[in-house]
């Protein structure tokens, strides 16, 4: 059985920023040329873009990794590295992008939001030409580029329509849609004939038209994932109103009153807010009822639901009886609904969340080596572009540790003067100066250098 792809999980990654370059001018008749290392290029962004020609997420059915281009490293003679190319990922309108683990919304690609940068590429690092000063005229370090941002995202397609047709399979929803709109759905007498939400535009004389979606037939247990329930129920979330189509003639032996109750229970089980939407009941197939019985069953449905504010229309999609009255009622109801179109607000901000995680650090005591250890991406990057051999660079290093609360964390672990602190191969002796401020002595040799 073919499956409509309206949900997919993919891995996305922006481009890494290019590293700054370390070099010095080497020209004839120019002795001791200054630093001329260029900056690295910016990494490419991951951009999601709406493609009006798409109506499924089939292109992402098998997952995969989507990566933007890295920025190029800087070069000598102040040459700037080339920026990495952005990667544009095209999706159908109505696609909701979520952070896969938490399920929080990153972007809703609908209405006015046709394009959005989801992951920004890393900034390029500064070349050593930026670090020359009166006291340091030949800096031998450059800044590395920012790392790429990586994320696993969940794509969910939620159709955009004013009205959703709901009901059990074979109650006549597809036939109804084909008669009242420009849609041409496949129609056959099988369960789940409709495997994709079908959209149609209803045009009315002297009244406001609307977009209607034929939501594939639901079955009992759909809200718990039975059949293709979850795959279809999400498409009702955006609709402003529902037409509940029911087989009034009981052509398959089901009780129409029980059908209405069961479908409403499934809607409530999936999302209770859906049941708060305005609803109208279309009691279909009255042309197949013996004369007199149509009035009886319609009256039973009206007695039960119209006191609840749910209007009931007796219709026949075959003869067209009652259809126009239903459509004009729906048009009037939509005009009275003041609520704005449903757009899912952003809950997850990748730049903030991922950069914050990148700046985390850990301070702990290694009992086996009898050393205090400081680790974390931000620490490693800082060591990569700081010249610890210079007095200025070492002062910057200690200020960095103080400003980021790392020295406070060491104090909480009851570190004592003379204890050894290890950071990615570098080792330092800890002591306090005259102002009782904790500082480091770089006299402890690097373990790797000893080897």
Steps between C-alpha positions, in 0.01 A plus 500: 500500500654838406579728790459876495823653631413790726758431771877457472813530711823642358840617627609852408835673543614853418852565372801548727672836491843503341804540726700821512848474346842559655756652265742794468595726211797370307605756242830602351659793682242468782656357813283355773170555318194524720219242536285460191289189576148536355164420655307178446176500301156463655338156490182451295152524656225236494193669349151352474291634215136441398452347154142549378541202267549251785220334697684215672818433699586199281844644419594457869337160552833322552654768720856594416746774589480849350816705544594851390850578373783587737670837478853492360800576719670838474826530312817708489511856367178581689296274270150436636376143477198443274162479675332160492187461282163490674286187466134563412259221598164526323185383678124523433301781655367400841816314607576536870868456592563366851804414709484120486577417864277755676233540230520879540413711195787670317303634203156482344540535124155640431317826430760781476796286607630385161869482588694465825862453605484211746874449561755777454848418375797555729683833484844498347796540735722808502845472345809600697502843329234603756721429804799723436557762772781731601623239746425194285600572143526140385199307640533129426138407555173542315138435586336173393166520318181434692385138480200391295161467666347153474144394573258217439162640398154356455297621201121482526265608222174650625272604215360852491123508448201688642285190532582136566277211389503227764320171532536124461619352168240470225258759637534708183759766587695466175181511292386807694832676436492418128147643465553826692857595399764482232665196662511168317552233764509130422169344598443130565316285748799396711616595848777758487438574132619850582861466614596866473320809626333649192445876476226669301379859458125560542371798300156640584282763333456809719690339790853454618670185371726278708758222483387155611719196573382142472671339800547125432243279670555440868441176687444424865833516685646755258601737780711217644670442169274227361501477122638826364326704768786717626618562145163657414382659822778761496346651186188603692696721740516803269138491379261761638188287468397139432233337286427164656373272222296200611328218310136561593389196296724260697610337172774309684285408796635762741288725718552866389451628856768267631730599213475868589578428865794273416661752264457782753665279763796441266536873438491572873748219568752650261457866596217626721520847340379355170158423648458868586497595132158573342353186348212423265361154426434396141261201515582354158346236270137587577423403139559139605245507784141376450248784495415606852807348665714796397294734716517260793880453513570867427269601784683266740833659410356849534341421837837389634737760351314821419440573873881495523524770232591262217292564187386188309442492123340213310687471170557278201827539313344293220198726436641820651210537741582720803860561389465870415324576828788334683770692309339842555461422871870410522593822317297712744647319800858554377427872457390517863809323633743770612793276583819542298637223279684244709877547486723311742727735696873442528596322823857389426776740393792298355761776510437569867463136606796357307744785558417488873571126506824566314610742773435261789794384710567241769730523801581184698772326702687206348583284799722261306728778375443722805424792269215744446364487146325770296330391176250632247481619136540865598813421707656307214430779251640764736825305535516471121522873437676622816879539510582378850870570445445875507428697817200667338362170373538331840325795671213469251481127575466556876241775453299265277494235775392756760230663285342164415479384862754221454724616786195509727423138407854398594461673837175310560699178455734622779809533281815591694809701412751286311235265358524415129234601249479326162341635180538303176867409555594829668582487871517788746575547868226671698569773757350823637665839463528773762145618429378144577394467136564149366749493212708245310872448469602365159820347636357147488612350172259356247487123537507455123814712468679281757423198289 
